[in-house]
Amino acid sequence: MAKDSAAALFCLQRAARMHCPEASEELMRPHEEMYMHDVYANAPGYSYTPDSLPDVRPSAVAVDLPAGDYRGFIVTYDWSGKYILDERPFAMTLNGVTGGGLSGMLTVGDESAKFCGTLSRGRLVFTEGGLTMPDRYVRGGKQYYYFGDMALEACGGKVRGRLSLKSRSRKEPGNPMYFELVGNASGTSAGTE
């Protein structure tokens, strides 16, 4: 189906006039729902935002992840993996090897957090770090999630994969998240295999 922003705006305005809180909330957003897709689809070095959760084959090794800055997007899907719940800018800074592990900073939207972990068989297993993310049960609420692991696949100058988050207070994982990053590496190896 073709995207028709004018028709969507008309329908949202009509629903808001009928006192639909979700429509009013959507109209207050600075960008329409698929904004990040439009931004990254036209940017060199990035590909489209997948409409459903893609498969990731963890394969990245230390040589694929030199220290430096990586920037791109991260998409949150519903549990079926068929529907996009959220899209945000995503950045990762890798500091390199410290004490046999990998350290750096992850930024999702406006939230940043330091992390530490180890890279093995294409998976970055976090030993510390976490982010405050939107709460899926409470509208406008926030929930702290610890970093679980990150499945990493290096392909054609990009790093893509899945980020797993966990809530200890709720004793459950966060929604599935897929990301794509393009690096501006400093040239030193970032991890161990």
trRosetta pair geometry for C-beta under 8 A, 3 or more apart (Angstrom, degrees):
i j d omega theta_ij theta_ji phi_ij phi_ji
3 8 8.0 -30 -172 -21 74 134
3 34 7.4 -99 -117 50 141 148
4 7 4.0 22 121 24 120 116
4 8 6.3 148 93 -19 68 87
5 8 5.5 -57 -145 39 33 113
5 9 6.2 35 156 -22 67 105
5 32 6.3 -104 -128 -61 106 164
6 9 5.8 -52 -148 34 29 111
6 10 6.5 33 152 -21 62 105
7 10 5.6 -51 -149 34 33 115
7 11 6.4 31 154 -17 65 106
8 11 5.8 -57 -149 38 31 109
8 12 6.3 30 154 -18 66 108
8 32 7.2 73 105 -141 144 131
9 12 5.7 -55 -145 38 31 111
9 13 6.2 30 157 -19 66 107
10 13 6.0 -57 -148 37 26 109
10 14 6.4 26 154 -19 62 109
11 14 5.7 -55 -148 37 30 113
11 15 6.3 29 155 -17 65 107
12 15 5.7 -55 -146 38 31 109
12 16 6.2 33 154 -21 65 106
12 23 4.8 172 -158 -158 68 95
12 26 5.6 -109 -141 92 131 123
12 27 5.5 158 146 -66 122 96
13 16 5.6 -52 -146 35 31 113
13 17 6.5 34 153 -20 63 103
13 23 7.7 -158 -54 165 12 121
13 27 6.9 100 -83 -98 62 138
14 17 5.8 -53 -153 33 31 112
14 18 6.7 21 150 -10 63 108
15 18 5.6 -63 -152 43 35 108
15 20 4.1 -38 164 34 94 143
15 22 7.7 -40 139 76 134 84
15 23 3.5 168 99 -65 114 162
16 19 7.6 50 -179 -76 35 16
16 20 6.1 -85 -83 54 35 85
16 23 4.3 -136 -59 115 72 111
16 24 4.6 119 -129 -76 101 70
16 27 5.7 -12 -65 -8 151 146
18 23 8.0 55 53 40 87 151
20 23 4.1 59 89 12 113 113
20 24 6.7 169 88 -13 59 84
21 24 5.5 -55 -147 38 36 113
21 25 6.2 39 154 -22 68 106
22 25 5.6 -53 -147 36 31 113
22 26 6.4 32 153 -20 64 105
23 26 5.7 -52 -147 36 32 112
23 27 6.4 32 154 -20 64 106
24 27 5.8 -56 -150 35 31 112
24 28 6.7 32 152 -23 63 105
25 28 5.8 -57 -156 30 33 112
25 29 7.4 45 147 -34 61 93
26 29 5.9 -39 -163 7 40 115
26 33 7.4 -25 -145 -59 110 97
29 32 7.3 120 97 -96 121 22
29 33 7.9 73 89 -70 161 53
31 35 3.3 35 150 -83 133 154
32 35 5.6 144 61 -56 59 87
34 37 4.5 -35 179 33 90 124
34 38 6.3 94 123 -23 87 94
34 49 7.7 -171 -156 58 86 140
34 84 7.9 87 -100 80 79 151
34 87 7.6 58 -138 15 41 148
35 38 5.9 -63 -158 35 34 108
35 39 6.4 31 152 -19 70 107
35 87 7.3 -175 64 78 74 124
36 39 5.4 -53 -146 36 38 114
36 40 6.0 16 164 -3 72 110
36 49 6.2 85 106 -63 96 148
36 73 5.4 131 172 -136 126 138
36 75 7.8 -174 93 -86 141 88
36 87 3.7 -146 40 132 142 128
36 88 6.9 -98 -79 -63 152 12
36 89 7.4 -160 -123 -57 119 58
37 40 6.5 -67 -142 47 23 95
37 41 5.7 29 162 -29 64 114
37 48 6.6 26 -156 -164 92 75
37 49 4.1 -98 -100 25 86 125
37 87 6.7 -94 -37 -116 75 174
38 41 5.9 -50 -133 31 24 113
38 42 6.8 6 169 -3 57 111
39 42 6.9 -89 -171 42 21 95
39 43 6.5 15 150 -27 64 117
40 43 5.2 -55 -139 28 42 116
40 46 4.2 -95 -173 134 93 150
40 47 7.7 6 143 70 107 27
40 48 7.5 137 103 -126 99 27
40 49 6.4 97 64 -47 128 92
40 72 7.3 62 -125 -164 135 70
40 73 5.3 -76 -56 -20 154 139
40 180 8.0 121 -179 71 147 122
41 46 7.4 -91 -74 105 19 106
41 47 7.9 6 -114 165 57 31
41 48 5.2 31 -104 -105 95 72
41 49 7.3 -76 -56 -1 93 80
43 46 4.7 36 79 26 103 121
45 157 7.5 -91 -141 115 90 122
45 158 7.5 150 178 -82 77 101
45 182 4.5 20 163 -88 123 165
46 72 6.3 153 -109 -135 109 90
46 73 7.2 68 -148 3 135 109
46 180 6.4 121 -142 109 81 129
46 182 6.8 -101 -70 -24 72 124
47 158 7.8 -35 -5 -75 106 171
47 180 6.5 -118 40 -160 91 171
49 73 6.5 -63 -95 106 104 148
49 75 5.7 131 -162 -72 106 140
49 84 7.3 47 144 -102 122 149
49 87 6.1 -14 -137 -117 154 138
50 53 7.0 108 108 -109 128 14
50 54 4.8 -122 -112 -34 173 107
50 75 7.0 -166 53 53 79 160
50 178 6.5 -33 45 102 122 156
51 84 7.0 -92 -151 -30 44 110
52 77 7.2 74 -157 -129 47 140
52 81 5.7 67 -178 139 87 79
52 82 4.9 -17 -119 -124 111 45
52 83 7.7 1 -105 -39 74 29
53 77 4.6 -97 -60 7 107 169
53 81 3.3 -78 24 -157 126 102
53 82 7.6 -63 7 -50 88 31
53 176 5.3 7 -114 121 148 142
53 178 5.8 172 -137 -38 72 129
54 178 6.1 100 35 -138 86 152
56 151 4.9 123 110 113 130 123
56 152 8.0 -24 171 -96 126 4
56 153 5.2 -154 -164 -12 85 127
56 160 6.6 -144 -117 118 110 91
56 161 5.1 103 -160 -133 150 53
56 162 5.2 -163 24 -15 150 99
56 178 7.3 180 -46 -127 124 94
57 122 7.5 -35 137 167 55 167
57 153 5.6 83 64 -101 62 129
58 121 6.3 59 119 132 121 73
58 122 2.8 143 156 115 83 122
58 123 5.1 -2 -157 -55 154 76
58 151 4.3 -99 -75 -157 105 87
58 152 6.0 59 -138 49 78 50
58 153 6.3 -112 -107 -64 26 79
58 161 7.2 59 -99 -128 74 115
59 122 4.6 19 -29 -95 15 136
59 152 7.5 -116 51 103 47 67
59 153 5.2 50 32 -124 95 72
59 154 6.6 -113 92 29 92 76
60 64 4.4 -129 -151 83 82 141
60 65 5.8 67 168 -38 123 110
60 119 7.3 -75 105 -163 96 125
60 122 5.1 108 34 -130 61 71
60 152 3.7 -49 23 118 136 111
60 153 6.1 -146 -36 -100 92 13
60 154 4.5 107 -103 -24 89 98
60 159 6.5 38 -93 -134 146 102
60 161 7.6 -62 -7 -62 130 134
61 64 5.5 101 53 5 57 104
61 65 7.7 -157 99 9 30 95
61 119 7.5 130 -148 140 38 124
61 122 7.4 -47 -58 -73 58 64
61 154 7.9 -77 25 8 59 134
61 191 7.9 -151 171 82 44 105
61 193 4.9 2 -152 -91 101 121
62 65 6.2 -82 -151 51 33 94
62 119 6.3 142 -75 85 75 141
62 189 4.9 38 154 -174 109 109
62 190 6.2 -169 -156 61 74 61
62 191 4.3 -145 -108 75 87 69
62 192 5.7 17 -69 -92 139 16
62 193 5.4 -107 -9 -41 103 84
63 66 7.6 4 -166 -58 38 82
63 189 6.3 -40 -91 -116 50 104
64 152 7.6 155 102 139 130 120
64 154 3.7 -120 -165 -44 135 161
64 159 7.1 127 148 -96 105 103
65 94 6.1 149 164 -84 99 173
65 102 7.9 5 119 -132 140 141
65 119 7.1 -164 43 -104 149 164
65 152 7.2 1 -66 165 130 157
65 154 7.4 -131 -52 -73 75 126
65 159 6.8 67 -97 -98 88 145
65 183 8.0 -179 -136 -84 51 155
65 189 7.8 64 80 -163 67 58
65 190 4.3 -86 121 53 91 130
65 191 5.7 17 78 12 127 111
66 94 7.5 150 116 81 32 134
66 183 7.2 125 57 154 86 150
66 185 3.8 71 83 -167 115 137
66 186 6.6 -153 144 54 108 57
66 187 5.7 -14 -178 -120 146 8
66 188 5.9 128 -162 65 91 34
66 189 6.1 -65 -112 -98 68 30
66 190 5.6 146 -159 -25 15 99
67 94 4.9 -135 -125 105 52 92
67 95 6.1 -6 -137 165 114 14
67 96 4.0 -25 -75 -61 132 90
67 185 6.6 109 75 -157 39 82
67 186 5.0 -35 95 46 91 111
67 187 7.6 -32 54 52 85 37
67 188 4.6 0 21 68 117 94
67 189 7.4 37 -17 85 87 16
67 190 4.8 151 -63 -87 60 89
68 93 7.5 -107 131 -145 26 63
68 94 6.3 8 40 52 45 93
68 183 5.6 89 91 -177 122 102
68 184 5.4 -148 165 93 123 54
68 185 3.6 -163 10 -124 151 40
68 186 4.5 173 -78 -10 93 74
68 187 7.7 81 -51 -9 122 45
68 190 7.9 -94 15 -69 69 124
69 91 6.8 -17 -169 -169 91 106
69 92 7.6 154 -158 85 46 48
69 93 5.2 -19 -103 -103 70 81
69 183 7.0 151 89 -152 42 63
69 184 4.9 -6 66 56 90 102
70 91 6.6 154 86 -159 59 56
70 92 4.4 -8 60 60 111 92
70 93 7.4 -170 23 -77 73 34
70 94 7.2 43 -7 -10 111 99
70 159 6.1 -26 -150 40 147 127
70 181 3.9 41 163 166 112 132
70 182 6.7 169 -153 78 72 26
70 183 4.4 -33 -96 -94 87 75
70 184 7.4 -175 -80 18 39 65
71 89 7.4 -17 -167 -174 90 99
71 90 7.5 151 -158 88 46 55
71 91 4.9 -11 -106 -106 71 89
71 181 6.3 134 62 -148 15 83
71 182 6.4 -30 63 57 69 77
71 184 7.6 14 4 -3 101 106
72 89 7.7 162 101 -158 27 60
72 90 5.5 -23 78 67 72 96
72 91 7.6 148 27 -84 55 49
72 158 7.8 83 -85 -151 148 101
72 179 6.2 115 93 177 121 88
72 180 4.7 -134 175 99 148 62
72 181 4.0 -135 3 -97 129 46
72 182 5.9 122 -69 4 104 71
73 87 6.2 0 -178 -172 120 94
73 88 6.9 158 -155 84 73 36
73 89 6.1 -64 -104 -115 64 36
73 90 5.5 97 -165 14 13 101
73 179 6.6 -168 97 -142 45 70
73 180 6.2 12 51 50 78 85
74 87 7.5 166 85 -151 45 51
74 88 5.6 -16 60 64 89 85
74 89 7.8 31 16 126 82 16
74 90 3.7 96 -23 -62 101 139
74 108 5.8 -54 49 -126 147 97
74 163 6.7 -15 -142 17 131 133
74 177 5.6 10 178 -179 107 110
74 178 7.1 166 -155 85 60 39
74 179 4.1 -24 -101 -93 80 101
75 84 5.8 -60 -171 -131 112 104
75 86 7.2 165 -157 88 47 54
75 87 5.1 -12 -106 -103 77 79
75 177 6.8 161 79 -154 44 61
75 178 5.1 -14 58 61 98 89
75 179 7.3 173 15 -80 67 49
76 84 7.3 98 75 -163 52 62
76 85 4.7 -59 105 66 98 104
76 86 4.1 17 41 51 115 97
76 87 7.7 -146 21 -66 72 38
76 174 7.9 -72 -134 152 117 106
76 175 5.0 72 -174 93 101 125
76 176 7.3 140 -156 83 55 48
76 177 5.2 -26 -97 -98 67 83
77 80 7.7 -110 154 71 107 57
77 81 5.0 47 135 -127 148 44
77 82 7.4 120 -170 32 117 25
77 83 6.4 130 -158 74 77 45
77 84 6.1 -54 -101 -102 67 43
77 85 6.3 139 -138 3 13 93
77 175 6.3 -168 71 161 48 108
77 176 4.8 -24 57 76 104 102
77 177 7.4 -177 13 -85 77 32
77 178 7.0 39 -18 -1 114 104
78 81 7.2 -114 73 -35 62 21
78 82 6.9 -35 58 52 106 68
78 83 4.6 18 10 62 119 100
78 85 5.7 122 -58 -50 69 111
78 175 6.6 -59 -121 -146 24 125
79 175 6.8 -104 -66 -129 61 82
79 176 7.3 121 -120 -4 37 102
80 83 6.8 50 62 10 109 89
81 176 5.8 -7 -93 57 87 156
84 87 6.4 3 -180 -47 128 98
85 175 6.2 -11 31 140 149 168
86 134 7.2 161 -74 31 157 136
88 108 5.6 69 98 179 141 74
88 109 4.0 -61 -161 -62 137 88
89 107 7.6 -14 113 117 92 101
89 108 7.9 160 86 -157 54 35
89 109 6.3 116 49 -96 76 37
90 106 7.7 -21 -166 -169 85 86
90 107 6.9 158 -156 87 40 65
90 108 5.7 0 -109 -108 80 64
90 179 5.0 -93 97 -136 166 124
90 181 6.7 -94 102 -80 105 97
91 105 7.8 2 111 107 96 92
91 106 7.4 158 87 -158 56 42
91 107 4.2 3 54 52 99 110
91 181 7.7 118 -126 -124 36 115
92 104 6.2 51 178 128 78 141
92 105 7.3 169 -153 85 43 53
92 106 5.5 -8 -105 -106 78 70
92 107 7.6 -157 -69 23 38 73
92 181 6.1 -28 24 -117 111 162
93 104 4.8 -174 94 -169 61 102
93 105 4.5 15 46 46 108 94
94 102 6.7 -38 -147 -170 101 104
94 103 7.8 123 -156 83 56 40
94 104 4.4 -58 -106 -77 36 145
94 190 4.2 0 154 -138 139 138
94 191 7.7 -75 -162 -38 132 94
95 98 6.7 2 104 -26 120 120
95 102 7.9 145 53 -174 78 57
95 103 4.8 -25 45 87 123 88
95 104 5.0 -173 -7 -84 81 68
95 190 7.7 112 66 -139 34 90
96 102 7.8 -120 147 -133 14 65
96 103 7.7 -16 61 49 43 81
96 188 5.4 -6 -105 109 129 121
96 189 7.0 88 -139 89 90 48
96 190 5.3 -105 -107 -120 46 54
97 100 6.8 9 -171 -105 103 12
97 101 7.1 140 -150 68 64 26
97 102 6.7 -44 -99 -88 53 57
97 189 6.9 11 -20 103 113 89
97 190 7.0 150 -41 177 69 27
97 191 6.3 143 -79 -109 87 28
97 192 6.3 74 -111 -37 126 93
98 101 6.2 -35 70 66 69 78
98 102 7.9 108 27 -124 78 13
98 103 5.1 -16 29 6 125 127
98 116 7.8 -80 69 -127 113 105
100 118 7.4 -8 134 -107 83 108
100 192 6.5 -36 -163 5 62 149
101 116 5.5 46 129 -179 139 92
101 117 6.1 170 -173 90 109 19
101 118 5.1 -77 -123 -76 83 74
101 127 6.8 -50 -145 12 154 135
101 191 7.9 -21 180 -131 35 84
101 192 8.0 -73 -97 20 23 109
102 116 7.1 152 82 -159 50 49
102 117 5.3 -27 63 72 97 72
102 118 6.4 144 10 -106 93 25
102 119 5.5 60 -25 -24 142 101
102 124 6.4 -75 68 -138 146 108
102 190 6.0 51 -131 152 108 86
102 191 4.3 -16 -76 -98 121 103
102 192 7.8 -150 -49 15 92 71
103 114 7.2 3 -174 -178 95 95
103 115 6.7 179 -147 92 55 55
103 116 4.8 -14 -99 -103 88 73
103 117 7.8 146 -83 21 47 59
104 114 7.3 -177 104 -149 27 63
104 115 6.1 -11 64 56 68 90
104 190 7.9 3 -50 -160 130 121
105 112 5.8 8 179 -173 111 105
105 113 7.0 166 -152 85 69 30
105 114 5.5 -42 -96 -98 74 55
105 115 7.1 151 -104 12 23 82
106 112 7.0 171 89 -148 44 58
106 113 5.9 -13 59 61 87 81
106 115 5.8 36 -7 -14 106 129
106 129 7.0 96 21 166 115 139
106 131 7.1 -86 97 -54 113 125
106 147 7.3 126 21 -90 151 134
106 163 7.9 128 -157 -129 150 144
107 110 7.9 -39 -172 -161 97 10
107 111 6.9 165 -152 88 58 46
107 112 4.3 -18 -99 -97 87 87
107 113 8.0 159 -83 17 48 57
108 111 5.3 -13 64 64 81 100
108 131 5.8 47 31 -161 123 166
108 133 7.2 -11 97 -97 144 101
111 131 4.9 97 135 -158 133 107
111 132 5.9 -152 -128 56 141 75
111 133 7.3 -123 36 -79 166 61
113 129 5.1 129 135 -164 113 90
113 130 6.0 -112 179 71 165 30
113 131 5.1 -137 -5 -77 137 75
113 147 7.7 -173 101 -38 133 116
114 128 7.7 2 108 112 88 103
114 129 5.8 -130 100 -103 49 106
115 126 5.5 -66 -164 -131 113 112
115 128 6.5 174 -148 89 49 63
115 129 3.3 -35 -102 -35 74 167
115 147 5.6 17 -121 12 124 166
116 126 7.0 103 77 -158 46 68
116 127 4.9 -48 100 60 96 100
116 128 4.8 29 38 42 101 97
116 129 6.6 158 17 -26 58 109
117 124 5.0 82 109 172 140 84
117 125 5.4 179 -166 86 108 42
117 126 4.1 -65 -80 -103 124 40
117 127 5.4 168 -97 0 53 76
117 128 7.9 -153 -58 32 71 55
117 129 7.8 -68 -38 21 102 126
117 147 7.4 -95 -59 117 132 132
117 149 7.7 143 -154 -121 145 66
117 150 7.9 115 93 20 168 104
118 124 7.4 172 84 -150 29 54
118 125 5.5 -13 58 55 80 94
118 127 7.1 58 -11 -32 86 112
118 191 7.4 131 -161 -159 44 111
118 192 7.2 -37 -156 58 86 97
119 122 7.9 11 -173 -107 88 7
119 123 7.2 168 -148 84 53 39
119 124 5.2 -23 -94 -95 78 72
119 125 7.9 173 -86 15 27 70
119 152 7.7 -30 -137 32 109 141
119 190 7.8 74 -14 107 151 89
119 191 3.7 49 20 157 137 149
119 192 6.4 151 59 59 93 48
119 193 6.8 -44 109 -93 97 43
120 123 6.1 -25 70 61 64 85
120 125 7.0 -17 31 1 101 112
120 192 8.0 -2 -74 99 75 77
120 193 6.8 109 -117 -169 54 42
122 151 6.5 27 135 -159 97 68
122 152 5.5 -152 -173 64 69 75
122 153 6.8 27 -160 -79 123 58
123 149 5.3 5 -177 174 106 127
123 150 6.9 152 -159 75 58 48
123 151 5.7 -28 -103 -101 81 58
123 152 7.0 167 -97 15 27 84
124 149 6.3 161 83 -164 54 71
124 150 4.2 -4 55 55 107 103
124 152 6.1 60 -14 -22 101 124
124 191 7.5 -104 -105 -105 96 161
125 149 4.8 -25 -106 -109 58 107
126 129 5.5 -97 -166 48 130 106
126 146 7.5 -176 102 158 133 84
126 147 3.7 48 16 109 176 113
126 148 6.5 107 35 100 113 9
126 149 6.3 -157 4 -90 82 45
126 150 7.4 77 -39 -10 99 93
128 147 7.7 51 121 45 22 112
129 146 7.2 114 89 -160 47 66
129 147 4.5 9 90 7 98 129
130 144 5.9 59 137 175 130 88
130 145 5.6 -168 -163 98 100 45
130 146 4.1 -60 -87 -108 125 43
130 147 5.6 -142 -84 -16 56 70
130 165 7.4 104 -141 -145 82 97
131 144 7.5 -178 99 -148 28 58
131 145 5.8 -11 63 60 72 91
131 147 7.6 72 -5 -61 87 83
131 165 7.1 -70 47 -119 98 135
132 142 5.0 20 174 175 106 122
132 143 7.1 162 -153 79 64 28
132 144 5.2 -36 -95 -94 73 66
132 145 7.6 147 -105 16 23 73
133 142 7.0 151 77 -154 24 74
133 143 6.1 -31 66 65 74 80
133 145 5.4 -6 14 7 117 123
133 165 6.9 56 1 142 148 171
133 174 6.5 46 63 -131 154 140
134 141 7.3 97 -166 79 59 55
134 142 6.5 -65 -111 -106 31 57
134 143 7.5 14 122 20 21 89
135 138 4.5 9 100 45 134 91
135 141 3.6 -35 40 97 135 102
135 142 5.7 -115 -27 -66 98 2
135 143 4.2 112 -93 -27 85 103
136 143 7.8 -43 7 7 68 142
136 175 6.8 119 -68 -40 143 115
137 141 7.2 -34 75 58 69 141
138 141 3.0 35 93 -2 116 145
143 167 5.7 -25 161 -109 121 133
143 169 7.5 -142 -156 57 95 120
143 170 7.0 -5 -157 -16 136 131
144 167 7.0 121 84 -126 55 82
144 169 7.3 79 56 3 94 121
145 165 3.6 30 157 171 136 121
145 166 6.2 135 -163 58 83 27
145 167 5.3 -57 -102 -70 73 73
145 174 5.0 12 -127 -52 152 129
146 165 6.9 147 70 -162 38 69
146 166 5.2 -29 61 66 91 87
146 167 7.6 154 13 -92 78 26
146 168 6.4 46 -6 -28 125 102
147 150 7.6 -26 -172 -38 109 98
147 163 7.5 -64 -139 -170 86 98
147 164 7.8 92 -173 82 53 62
147 165 6.5 -49 -107 -109 37 68
148 164 3.7 -61 68 108 127 102
148 165 6.0 -165 -4 -101 99 12
148 166 4.7 98 -68 -21 108 106
148 173 6.9 -11 -41 -126 155 100
149 164 5.2 16 51 44 65 119
150 161 5.8 75 171 119 83 139
150 162 7.0 -178 -151 87 52 48
150 163 5.2 -10 -108 -105 89 66
150 164 7.1 -154 -75 18 42 75
151 161 4.7 -171 92 -164 63 106
151 162 4.7 20 42 44 106 92
151 164 7.9 66 -11 -20 89 104
152 159 6.0 -21 -158 -169 100 104
152 160 7.8 139 -152 77 52 33
152 161 4.4 -55 -99 -64 40 153
153 159 7.3 148 75 -159 44 55
153 160 5.4 -28 66 69 95 80
153 161 5.5 153 12 -78 76 84
154 158 7.3 165 -155 86 51 47
154 159 5.5 -27 -100 -101 69 73
155 158 5.7 -22 71 64 72 93
155 160 6.5 -29 30 19 111 110
157 182 6.7 20 136 -137 92 88
157 183 7.7 -139 178 37 68 88
158 180 5.8 -12 -179 -167 128 93
158 181 6.6 144 -166 75 75 46
158 182 5.6 -48 -108 -88 76 69
159 180 7.5 153 84 -157 47 47
159 181 4.7 -17 64 64 94 103
159 182 7.8 171 21 -85 74 24
159 183 6.5 58 -5 -38 113 109
160 178 7.4 10 -179 -179 96 87
160 179 6.5 -172 -148 96 58 55
160 180 4.5 -13 -102 -104 97 72
160 181 7.1 176 -80 20 47 68
161 178 7.5 -165 108 -147 27 59
161 179 6.2 -11 61 57 65 88
162 176 6.6 -43 -149 -166 120 85
162 177 6.2 128 -160 79 67 60
162 178 5.7 -35 -97 -97 73 59
162 179 7.5 151 -101 15 23 79
163 177 4.5 -35 58 86 91 123
163 179 6.1 41 -17 -8 109 123
164 173 6.3 -45 -169 -152 94 121
164 174 7.3 156 -171 48 47 92
164 177 7.5 -173 -75 37 31 98
165 173 6.7 123 81 -169 54 69
165 174 3.5 15 72 12 108 134
165 177 7.2 51 -5 1 103 133
166 172 7.5 -171 -151 103 67 28
166 173 5.3 -45 -100 -108 70 60
166 174 6.9 -111 -66 -10 24 82
167 170 4.0 22 109 38 130 102
167 171 7.1 -58 96 -6 80 18
167 172 5.7 1 52 59 104 68
167 173 7.5 159 14 -120 77 10
167 174 6.7 108 -27 -61 93 78
168 171 6.8 23 -166 -76 33 55
174 177 7.0 7 110 -24 116 114
